[in-house]
Amino acid sequence: MFVDVAKVRFTAGRGGDGAVAFHREKYIASGGPDGGDGGKGGDIVLVVDNHMSTLVEFRYKRKFVAQNGDNGAGKRCSGRDGKDLEIRVPRGTLVYDEESGALVVDMSNIDRFVLCKGGRGGWGNQHFATPTRQAPRFAKPGLDGESMYVRLELKLLADVGLAGFPNVGKSTLLSVVSAARPKIANYHFTTLVPNLGVVRVDEEYSYVMADIPGIIEGASEGAGLGHQFLRHIDRCRLLVHIVDVSGCEGRDPIEDFNAINEELSRYNEELASRPQIVVGNKVDLVYDREIADKFAEYIKEQGYPYYEMSAATRQGVDELLNRIAEELSKLPPIQVYEPDYVAPEVVRDDYSFTITRLDGDVYQVEGDWLIRALGSVNFDDYESRLYFERLLRQHGVFDALEERGVQENDTIIIYDLEFEYVK
């Protein structure tokens, strides 16, 4: 099954929590805090697999989560880091941020890319010991890993793209010049998915040719099958435009040629202006030489190189392959797209919060940093409670409550914590 677009959620691992522990050893009294730090969460790493040609692995599985870091332990033992999750993708995969539509990375000329970084592990209570707080009973929790909802889009890496109407001989040409074996039959839309083949000109030089399902009029607006795969000739350095000049189907080759170029232009102006070699195919079946000659004259007037061939009998094929190699030697390498994604700035020291007055003497306080702080405090311990109170006062929570008119013994709710305000 050929799948070239997929939407996937990737989430890096969460960092492990720091440990609350105290040194216990025979003959050593009051050993002090020795809680270890939590391990780092695993990253999401994209890895190019040159043996993959589709995104079919993402058709049914749409969520990938890396391993979390382990929690810290006593004796200053740090938790184990979470294992990175490696996601294999075909070379040529483009990764877009689904929310902004910006390109994050083009997996064409790199082999590995860290898409989401794992969360940092929390500190154990060994870090919170001071001369006045010698037995801290709290630690920091680990941070969440990064998460992204992305669109994966595969654009095949090929030097040459075969363009043209259905049943003009594109698949036949690919089959006789490479080891590719696309399905070939005498009816339209035989080719349902793109096919790639390596064309070897001599022992030292070869290039990649892509056979795209036949394009028809209206393809740029979604008609036919070819519109699904127009993206796969975006990277092609050279287009070989194949036209049936035999007249077997009663079509006008000039009209066919102009119609395909019009669809390419509507899809992408730059693609339509890319270098083209025009090929009149099925010359062994020509019954009206005047039609073929008129088409050849028209193409030459347009300034395109023109070749005649019969892919089925290999007549004129070698001359075409040599001309393709000659043209490719003059063209720049396959296009690699530059990322334009700007990661949102993560402010770890953001101590903003909101206060909502509920029923008269009840105030609710919310903020992301408060969730992390609640997870680090042991409310059964007096020193831990003092530490949490200092956090609230240090970051202006109490001052803001007093500005809102809080009175002594009013109720303060901070998520799962509820207490009475005391001045």
URNORJO-V194097 format. One record per helix or strand of 3 or more residues. SS is the DSSP state (h for helix, s for strand). FROM is the first residue (numbers start at 1). LEN is the number of residues. If there is no record, write none. Layout:
# URNORJO-V194097
ss:from:len
SS:FROM:LEN
SS:FROM:LEN
This chain:
# URNORJO-V194097
ss:from:len
s:5:7
s:44:5
h:56:3
s:63:3
s:85:5
s:93:5
s:103:5
s:112:5
h:125:4
s:147:8
s:160:4
h:170:8
s:195:6
s:206:6
h:219:3
h:226:8
s:238:7
h:253:15
h:269:4
s:276:6
h:283:3
h:289:14
s:305:4
h:317:12
s:354:4
s:362:5
h:368:9
h:382:13
h:397:7
s:411:4
s:417:4
